Amino acid sequence: MAKASDLTPEQRVEIVLALLRRDEPASILARRHGISTNTLSQWREKFLAGGTNNLVVQPNYFD
């Protein structure tokens, strides 16, 4: 099972915005923040679908 990111929702928003602004390639942003490019892509899709509220970590009741 993948480890959950310790990044706050505000940090996630900043990372996604940097991706959308194309400040750096996704691979570099992901590596710098200790996440996978897949996670970054998922955050981008969630952000585009529902903004900041979709980047808040939801508790996992199955752990």
Secondary structure, DSSP 8 states (H G I E B T S, - for coil): --------HHHHHHHHHHHHHTSS-HHHHHHHHT--HHHHHHHHHHHHHHGGGGGS----TT-
